[in-house]
Amino acid sequence: MSHFWALYQTNVEFALVGCVFALSIFVGLWSGVLSVAPIAFAAVSAFAIARISTDHPTWSLYVLLIIGMVFGAVFAYLSSFIFLRLSSHYLALATIALVLISRVFALNLTTITGGMNGVGLMRLISFPQLVFILVLLGVVFQRLRKSRFGLTLDALREQPEVTASLGVDVLKIQRVAFVLAGSLGGLAGVMQAQLLQYLTPDSFYVDLAFVTLASAVLGGAYHWFGPIVGSLLYAALPELLRPYLGSSRHIANGVLLLIIMLFLQRGVIDPLRPLPFKSKKTESVVGNE
């Protein structure tokens, strides 16, 4: 067991951070908004925290995480006035452009990001803290799912026109979700920076955005647990197939995503899918009722 942990500890830690990234994308999908903007907000928070931790090395990890979440939320709030004017695939393309633009800023703001040379920082986060943060987010999302806000998001995702006709301020709800996604992106960015310990303009780029979005879709965008499952699958599958496929093992992620899209279009975790162990007797009783 110790040999296994020594071999795969880094993979597990990055997988846990990937779960937080996927949750940030999930919040947007929950509100009916397809957005990868949290990746750009993660970059902002990560570089800001790298500079802050250099100037204030005695600050604790949780203070830095909170500051990162605030940075992500503020930038998400400001940008929401632009992006939420768009809809459908136009909004998605605009957020992809935001990720591309964030790299340009990272290259040119050398006093903060170090430009091509990047910037380093000391690791403060541990594996138990990563687990604690993810469990805490799970508790928050479970309570949020059963709240009035969560039910409004469900309705907004499924029937936005009907939701608006009931007097719900759609733009306001989507803005709140956009800011929440930004704060989670900022949190994930700081966690990722802690693991990388060295940031470059390519640390938060389009490839991370696509993998994060694919993880949320693969796991299921209709329940908060889906993105977590999707992220873990995306992280584990290449390593499990390493002995068989070698350097081509990453192709399996694409194949798995295609299979899910064809046969499980709502993802691996779907709250509306009947349980496989549900007995016929139970089904008949429900049908009679």
DOTI-664228 format. One line per field, with one value per residue (C-alpha): residue number from 1; chain; x, y, z. Coordinates in nm, 3 decimals, decimal comma. Layout:
DOTI-664228
n = c(NUM|...)
chain = c(A|...)
px = c(X|...)
py = c(Y|...)
pz = c(Z|...)
***
This chain:
DOTI-664228
n = c(1|2|3|4|5|6|7|8|9|10|11|12|13|14|15|16|17|18|19|20|21|22|23|24|25|26|27|28|29|30|31|32|33|34|35|36|37|38|39|40|41|42|43|44|45|46|47|48|49|50|51|52|53|54|55|56|57|58|59|60|61|62|63|64|65|66|67|68|69|70|71|72|73|74|75|76|77|78|79|80|81|82|83|84|85|86|87|88|89|90|91|92|93|94|95|96|97|98|99|100|101|102|103|104|105|106|107|108|109|110|111|112|113|114|115|116|117|118|119|120|121|122|123|124|125|126|127|128|129|130|131|132|133|134|135|136|137|138|139|140|141|142|143|144|145|146|147|148|149|150|151|152|153|154|155|156|157|158|159|160|161|162|163|164|165|166|167|168|169|170|171|172|173|174|175|176|177|178|179|180|181|182|183|184|185|186|187|188|189|190|191|192|193|194|195|196|197|198|199|200|201|202|203|204|205|206|207|208|209|210|211|212|213|214|215|216|217|218|219|220|221|222|223|224|225|226|227|228|229|230|231|232|233|234|235|236|237|238|239|240|241|242|243|244|245|246|247|248|249|250|251|252|253|254|255|256|257|258|259|260|261|262|263|264|265|266|267|268|269|270|271|272|273|274|275|276|277|278|279|280|281|282|283|284|285|286|287|288|289)
chain = c(A|A|A|A|A|A|A|A|A|A|A|A|A|A|A|A|A|A|A|A|A|A|A|A|A|A|A|A|A|A|A|A|A|A|A|A|A|A|A|A|A|A|A|A|A|A|A|A|A|A|A|A|A|A|A|A|A|A|A|A|A|A|A|A|A|A|A|A|A|A|A|A|A|A|A|A|A|A|A|A|A|A|A|A|A|A|A|A|A|A|A|A|A|A|A|A|A|A|A|A|A|A|A|A|A|A|A|A|A|A|A|A|A|A|A|A|A|A|A|A|A|A|A|A|A|A|A|A|A|A|A|A|A|A|A|A|A|A|A|A|A|A|A|A|A|A|A|A|A|A|A|A|A|A|A|A|A|A|A|A|A|A|A|A|A|A|A|A|A|A|A|A|A|A|A|A|A|A|A|A|A|A|A|A|A|A|A|A|A|A|A|A|A|A|A|A|A|A|A|A|A|A|A|A|A|A|A|A|A|A|A|A|A|A|A|A|A|A|A|A|A|A|A|A|A|A|A|A|A|A|A|A|A|A|A|A|A|A|A|A|A|A|A|A|A|A|A|A|A|A|A|A|A|A|A|A|A|A|A|A|A|A|A|A|A|A|A|A|A|A|A|A|A|A|A|A|A|A|A|A|A|A|A|A|A|A|A|A|A)
px = c(0,000|0,283|0,441|0,111|0,068|0,423|0,361|0,018|-0,007|0,052|-0,209|-0,466|-0,398|-0,436|-0,753|-0,902|-0,824|-0,977|-1,298|-1,313|-1,253|-1,532|-1,769|-1,701|-1,806|-2,105|-2,246|-2,267|-2,432|-2,672|-2,796|-2,820|-2,495|-2,215|-1,902|-1,534|-1,466|-1,373|-1,044|-0,955|-1,062|-0,845|-0,546|-0,612|-0,639|-0,340|-0,099|-0,229|-0,184|0,163|0,265|0,088|0,240|0,584|0,533|0,359|0,510|0,358|-0,003|-0,190|-0,324|-0,689|-0,638|-0,485|-0,772|-1,031|-0,847|-0,834|-1,209|-1,270|-1,054|-1,243|-1,582|-1,501|-1,371|-1,670|-1,912|-1,753|-1,734|-2,090|-2,226|-2,060|-2,090|-2,445|-2,567|-2,482|-2,661|-2,606|-2,288|-2,198|-2,146|-1,940|-1,716|-1,676|-1,555|-1,309|-1,181|-1,147|-0,920|-0,709|-0,691|-0,591|-0,281|-0,186|-0,215|-0,009|0,264|0,274|0,214|0,567|0,576|0,299|0,323|0,690|0,599|0,750|0,976|0,677|0,661|0,717|0,555|0,591|0,351|0,134|-0,151|-0,154|-0,354|-0,586|-0,661|-0,748|-0,987|-1,136|-1,203|-1,371|-1,586|-1,686|-1,786|-1,990|-2,183|-2,243|-2,364|-2,594|-2,760|-2,768|-2,935|-3,230|-3,259|-3,493|-3,197|-3,106|-3,462|-3,468|-3,148|-3,305|-3,606|-3,392|-3,178|-3,474|-3,732|-3,586|-3,890|-4,133|-3,913|-3,904|-4,282|-4,320|-4,157|-3,803|-3,530|-3,333|-3,042|-3,001|-3,001|-2,751|-2,530|-2,527|-2,437|-2,168|-2,012|-2,031|-1,857|-1,592|-1,526|-1,488|-1,258|-1,048|-1,037|-0,932|-0,670|-0,503|-0,514|-0,364|-0,091|-0,009|0,045|0,232|0,451|0,550|0,313|0,355|0,111|0,026|-0,071|-0,434|-0,500|-0,753|-0,655|-0,744|-1,075|-1,169|-1,068|-1,266|-1,575|-1,546|-1,521|-1,842|-2,026|-1,884|-1,977|-2,316|-2,422|-2,752|-2,609|-2,316|-2,160|-2,137|-1,844|-1,653|-1,699|-1,609|-1,289|-1,180|-1,250|-1,059|-0,762|-0,767|-0,836|-0,506|-0,307|-0,502|-0,442|-0,076|0,050|-0,165|-0,167|0,151|0,168|-0,167|-0,355|-0,501|-0,704|-0,917|-1,056|-1,190|-1,331|-1,496|-1,650|-1,792|-1,941|-2,101|-2,243|-2,392|-2,534|-2,551|-2,629|-2,696|-2,364|-2,263|-2,452|-2,813|-3,071|-3,353|-3,205|-3,376|-3,157|-3,031|-3,116|-3,471|-3,704|-3,996|-4,224|-4,126|-4,180|-4,529|-4,624|-4,509|-4,700|-5,021|-4,995)
py = c(0,000|0,239|0,167|0,239|0,567|0,677|0,605|0,763|1,028|1,314|1,178|1,150|1,502|1,654|1,447|1,602|1,950|1,849|1,771|2,130|2,260|2,037|2,162|2,519|2,425|2,233|2,543|2,716|2,415|2,395|2,743|2,667|2,845|2,667|2,847|2,766|3,110|2,961|2,847|3,211|3,314|3,031|3,179|3,524|3,386|3,154|3,422|3,672|3,426|3,331|3,696|3,748|3,437|3,557|3,894|3,745|3,399|3,367|3,381|3,055|2,835|2,902|3,278|3,237|3,011|3,265|3,546|3,332|3,272|3,645|3,725|3,469|3,595|3,961|3,898|3,672|3,940|4,210|3,992|3,863|4,196|4,122|3,746|3,698|3,927|3,641|3,309|2,950|2,873|3,243|3,259|2,938|3,072|3,402|3,224|3,020|3,350|3,473|3,177|3,261|3,627|3,539|3,367|3,683|3,886|3,626|3,661|4,040|4,120|4,018|4,201|3,973|3,653|3,648|3,622|3,324|3,261|3,200|3,237|2,989|2,947|2,729|2,439|2,471|2,231|1,866|1,564|1,564|1,932|1,853|1,583|1,813|2,089|1,848|1,692|2,039|2,136|1,817|1,907|2,261|2,139|1,879|2,144|2,384|2,122|2,096|2,472|2,711|2,843|2,490|2,414|2,740|2,639|2,303|2,475|2,732|2,463|2,256|2,523|2,876|3,030|2,876|2,980|3,339|3,339|3,254|3,582|3,455|3,704|3,472|3,710|3,762|3,388|3,323|3,604|3,452|3,113|3,276|3,438|3,111|2,935|3,208|3,167|2,791|2,853|3,082|2,816|2,548|2,779|2,833|2,459|2,380|2,638|2,479|2,144|2,277|2,509|2,681|2,872|2,964|3,119|2,765|2,640|2,743|2,712|2,571|2,208|2,235|2,400|2,118|1,842|2,007|2,051|1,691|1,568|1,748|1,609|1,260|1,236|1,396|1,760|1,689|1,619|1,774|1,430|1,371|1,610|1,452|1,103|1,230|1,395|1,083|0,867|1,105|1,095|0,719|0,573|0,672|0,532|0,206|0,164|0,264|-0,100|-0,181|0,134|0,313|0,669|0,623|0,576|0,928|0,828|0,622|0,943|1,053|0,709|0,697|1,039|0,927|0,615|0,819|1,070|0,789|0,562|0,770|1,116|1,254|1,123|0,848|1,000|1,072|1,122|1,035|0,703|0,401|0,213|-0,118|-0,309|-0,177|-0,475|-0,531|-0,552|-0,200|-0,074|-0,232|-0,077|0,265|0,210|0,119|0,431)
pz = c(0,000|0,083|-0,255|-0,431|-0,244|-0,319|-0,687|-0,727|-0,455|-0,698|-0,939|-0,661|-0,539|-0,885|-0,935|-0,620|-0,748|-1,081|-0,893|-0,768|-1,121|-1,250|-0,979|-1,092|-1,447|-1,311|-1,140|-1,477|-1,639|-1,346|-1,430|-1,801|-1,888|-2,075|-1,958|-1,909|-1,761|-1,418|-1,573|-1,647|-1,296|-1,160|-1,342|-1,194|-0,842|-0,875|-0,996|-0,742|-0,457|-0,582|-0,554|-0,221|-0,064|-0,174|-0,006|0,300|0,357|0,705|0,589|0,639|0,362|0,444|0,428|0,082|-0,027|0,087|-0,091|-0,406|-0,387|-0,345|-0,648|-0,856|-0,739|-0,804|-1,156|-1,226|-1,108|-1,323|-1,633|-1,588|-1,711|-2,045|-2,084|-1,960|-2,235|-2,469|-2,495|-2,600|-2,797|-2,827|-2,452|-2,457|-2,735|-2,550|-2,236|-2,442|-2,579|-2,219|-2,140|-2,447|-2,346|-1,991|-2,128|-2,318|-1,998|-1,813|-2,073|-2,055|-1,687|-1,601|-1,267|-1,139|-1,345|-1,436|-1,805|-1,983|-1,684|-1,460|-1,083|-0,804|-0,466|-0,159|-0,109|0,199|0,120|0,227|0,113|0,419|0,352|-0,011|0,106|0,370|0,115|-0,127|0,146|0,267|-0,087|-0,113|0,203|0,074|-0,267|-0,112|0,103|-0,191|-0,410|-0,170|-0,116|-0,294|-0,494|-0,606|-0,712|-0,907|-1,085|-1,174|-1,324|-1,503|-1,665|-1,783|-1,875|-1,875|-2,048|-1,800|-1,508|-1,633|-1,678|-1,308|-1,212|-1,155|-1,242|-1,471|-1,520|-1,146|-1,074|-1,351|-1,224|-0,875|-1,024|-1,240|-0,933|-0,739|-1,029|-1,029|-0,658|-0,701|-0,997|-0,778|-0,507|-0,754|-0,902|-0,565|-0,491|-0,831|-0,778|-0,443|-0,612|-0,915|-0,705|-1,031|-1,256|-1,621|-1,870|-1,985|-1,638|-1,693|-2,062|-2,309|-2,256|-1,887|-1,982|-2,219|-1,977|-1,698|-1,915|-2,038|-1,678|-1,585|-1,890|-1,844|-1,478|-1,527|-1,518|-1,340|-0,996|-0,812|-0,755|-1,130|-1,197|-0,909|-1,055|-1,401|-1,280|-1,094|-1,400|-1,626|-1,389|-1,322|-1,664|-1,833|-1,541|-1,540|-1,914|-1,904|-1,908|-2,213|-2,427|-2,325|-2,454|-2,634|-2,307|-2,316|-2,621|-2,382|-2,230|-2,566|-2,638|-2,296|-2,352|-2,688|-2,531|-2,253|-2,501|-2,713|-2,446|-2,125|-2,254|-1,905|-1,774|-1,535|-1,242|-1,334|-1,054|-1,298|-1,408|-1,246|-1,002|-1,148|-0,830|-0,810|-0,790|-1,024|-0,722|-0,619|-0,973|-0,988|-0,654|-0,776|-1,100|-0,916|-0,706)
***
